[in-house]
């Protein structure tokens, strides 16, 4: 059976947190969707709250600690990514932004990403589209068509509710699994792999 890797980034500040809960449910549903496609999944979860001090030091010094570097490597090397943030002041929180700021430029290019967010009320749901999705578009990631927002009122027994949280999670997970499976078939492509060196072009002239 084919095996792929899935990284999960949660920027929740509490322990436990609704952000981590949503991230876990998205990861579990995606893993199952991939298994249904005949693909085994190795999941690595990165709780950013445990790296908060290291992230600040990284911004100041330009160097990552061993544990932070391991988290960065897991995210950059994954075949798919689940990224979930709480919404503060109509946008992602600072911890979430800082982590993606310290990744190397282009590190997430063409990586399939499922976006998620949590907040107290549904009034903040548009932050996924006007703040979180543009961030990953800038990073060159391949964002999932369906993003999942969970407000406080969504954490009930919604399994039978059409359009409820469980249904949205399943839809998003199925989409991400499809993107990861397609990427597995196509393989990783270096966009600069066939570029002719400039010196060679000069000599040819």
Secondary structure, 3 states (H helix, E strand, C coil): CEEEEEEEEECCCCCCCHHHHHHHHHHHHHHHHHHHCCEEEEEEEEEHHHHHHHHHHHHHHCCCCHHHHHHHHHHHCCCEEEEEEEEECCEECHHHHHHHHCCCCCCCCCCEEEEEEEECCHHHCCHHHHHHHHHHHHCCCEECCCCEEEEHHHCCCCCCCCCCHHHHHHHHHHHHHHHHHHHHHHCCCCCCCCCCCHHHHHHHC
